[in-house]
């Protein structure tokens, strides 16, 4: 198995776990408190490792930019989930991201991109959007979801550069979760005030589970970004919508329309092209 194929499989696993984390967030009654628990627990879980990994020298500025972008991303994500179903907000956000991330990576950082990868990215993006736009979406929900997608594209490129600049992938991942999870988790908890305490009493187990899975999902993605080019991996990670749709249909009992099925087929085709291009 080649390095690119290994990175691709890591990103596919990351996408599956990412869908589970977002399903847990969507199920929470207080979305911002749920996000505070998820990020706070992720920071606590990686804290012991921080004492045995090197500091991310050479990547501090990438971590700072990532922190700011993730803050905006999480606010947009929470608002999107508060105003729309997961099967609407999640696909729109994840569908916008790969094309934008690929464009930034190629135009700004001169990442390589081939015709098959371009075709694969297009199939994944169109398929994801088809899954979401097969039903009515109001402008407010659409705006939050699109903003989420833009921030996903930005932090994907930032973190891909950061994990390559750090001494090791583990160093950037650990210190990333410490700064992002600890800082944003505390900020969101303070934002909710007493309502966070009420939510934590009933949702701490879900938050702990999602916090652990968050480390796995983004840790796998960041490690993969260090191994191969961003455009194909960013698009391949958005196959998470396949897993999210399965959760929505079989767990949440949402209806699978012909439009969504066509979108899923397009995503699968795009993923196949991206895997074959490796």
N, C-alpha and C positions, 0 to 999 in steps of 0.2 A: 504494500500500500504506500502510495506517495505521500509527501508532506501535505500537498494540496488536498488530497482525498481525506487525509486524517483531519485536517482543519475543517473540511466540509461536513464531515460526520459530527464533529464537535459542535458546529454551529446548528446543525439539525437538532441535536440533543438540547442545545440551549433554547431553541425555538419552542420545543415541546414543554420544557420547564417554565418558560416565560408565560405561556398560555395559562398554565396552572396558577402561577403567582397572580396574574391579572384576574383570573376567575375568583380567587380568594378575595382580592381587593373589591371586586364588583359586588360580591356577596355581603360585604360589610355594611352595616347600617349607617355608620358615620365614616365616609370614605377618607377624609383627611386624618382622622384618628387611626384608622386602619393602616394608612400609609406611614404614619408616625411609628406605629408598632413594628411594621415590617422593616423599616429602615433602622430603627433603634436596635432591634434584635440582631439584624445583620452586622451592625457595628460591634455589638457585644460578643458575637460569636467569633469574629476574626481578631478581636483584641489580643488574646494570648499569642497568636501567631506574629503579631507586630514586634514582639520582643526577640524573635529569632530570624527575621528577614531584614535585609538591608533597607535603609531609607531610599526612597525613589529619587535619588540625585539625578538631575538632568530632566526630571519630569514634573517638578513642582508647579511650573507655570501651566502645564497641561492639566494638572489636577485642579488648579484654581479656576481655569476656564470651564472644566468639566463640572465643577461644583455649581457655578453660576448657571450653566445650561441645564443641569439636572433639576435645579430649583424651579426654573420656569417650566420645564417639562412636567414635573410632578404636579404642579398647580394646574396646568392645562389638562393633564390626565384625570385628575380628581374631578375637575369641572366637567370634562367630557363624560365621565361615568355617572355623574350626578344628573346629567341632562339627556342621556341617550342609553339605549340597551348596549350590552357588550358586543352583540353581533353587528352593531352599527358603528359605534365609536372605535372599537379595536381595529377592525379591518381598514377603516379610512386612515387612521393614524399610521398603521404599519404599512399601508399601501403607498403613501406619499414618501415615506422615508427612504426606501432603497434607491429610487431614481435620483433624489436630491443628494444622498450620500455619495453615490457614484459620480455625479456631476462635480461635486466639490473635490472629491479625491482625485479625479482625473485632471480637472482644470487648475486646482490650487497646488496639489501635492504631486502632480505628474504620475499618478498611479497608472499601471498598464491596464488596458481594457481591449478585448477582442470582439469581433462581430458576434460569435456565439454567446458571449457573456452579455452583450448589449441586448440580444434577442431574449435571453433568459430573464434579464432584469425587467424588460418590457412585459413579458408574459406574467411574471409574478405581480408586478404593479397593477396591470389591468385586471388580472384575476382577483386580486384582493379588493380592489375598488368595486368590482362587479358584485362581489359577495355583500358588500355594505350598501351599495346604492340601489339595490333591488327593492327598497322600501322607502317610504317617506322619511326624510331627514330635515328637521327645521334648521334655519340658518344659524341659530345660536349653537346647537349641537355640532353642526358642520364646522363652524368656526373654531370651536375648542378642539375638535378632533384633528383638523388640519394643522392647527398650531402645535398640537402634540407631535404630529408627524414631522414638522419642520425641526422641532427641537431634537427629536430622535436622530434625524439625519446629522445635525450639528454635533451632538455628543458622540455619535458613532465615529465620526472622522477625528474628533479631538482625542477620544480615548484610544483610537487605533494608533495615533501618533505618539500619545503618551506612553502606552505600554511598550512601544518600540524604543523609546528614549530611556526608560527606566532600566536599572541593572538587571531585572528579571521580571517576568510576567507576574509572578507571585507578589513581588514587592509592590508593583503598581496596583494590583487587585486588592491587596490587604489595606494599603494606605488609602486607596480610593474608597473602599467601604467604610473605613474609619471616619474619613472626612465627610463623605457624602451621607452615609447612614447616620452617624452621630450628629452631625450638624443639622441636617434637614429634619431628622427624626425629632430632635429637641425643639427645633423651630416650629414644626407642625403641632407638637404637643402643647407648646405655649400658646400657639394660635387658637387652639380649641379650648384651652383652659380647663375648667371643671368637667366639661363634656368629654375630654380625653380620659379622665379617671373613670368615668362611668363606662365608656367604651372598652377600656382596658380590662375591666373586671370580667367581661363576657367574651372578649375577642382576643385575649392574649395568646391562647393556644394557636389560633389561626395565624396570628401575627408572627409567632415563633416559627411555625412551619413555613410560612411564606418568606420569612427572613432568611432561613436556611436555604430554601430553594433559590432565592435571589442571588445568593453567593454563588451557587452552582451555575445558574443560567448565565449570569454576566461574566463570571469567572471563565467559563468555557468559551464564551464569545471573545473576550479580551485575549485569552491565550491563543485562540485561532487567528485573531487579527495580527498577532506577532509573527505568525507562520506563513500567511498568504495575503494576496491583494484584497483590498477593501471592497471594491465594487461587487464582485461575485459573492463574497461572504455576507455583505450587508443585505443583499437581495435574498440569499438563501435563508437567512435567519427569519425573514418575514413569512416563511412557510409555517410559522407559528400559528397563523390564521387557520390552517388545516386542523390543528389540534384544538384551537379555540372553538371552531365550528363543531367539532365532535363533542366537546364538552357542552356546548349550547344545545345540541340536538338530543344527546343521550342523557345528560344530567339535568339541564334546565328545561328540557322538553320544548325547545323552540322549533318552529316549523322550518324545514329545508325547502325553499322554493326552487323552481327551475333556474332562475337567474343566479342564485347562490351556487347551485350545483355546477353551472357552467363556469362560474368563477373559480371554483375549487379545481375543476379540470385544467383551467389555464394555469393555476398556481402549480399544480403537479407537473404540467408540461414544462413550465419554466424551471422548476427545481431539477427536473431531469436533464434539461439542457445545461444548467449550471454545473451539475455533478459530472456530466459527460465531458464538459469543457476542461475539467481538471486533469 
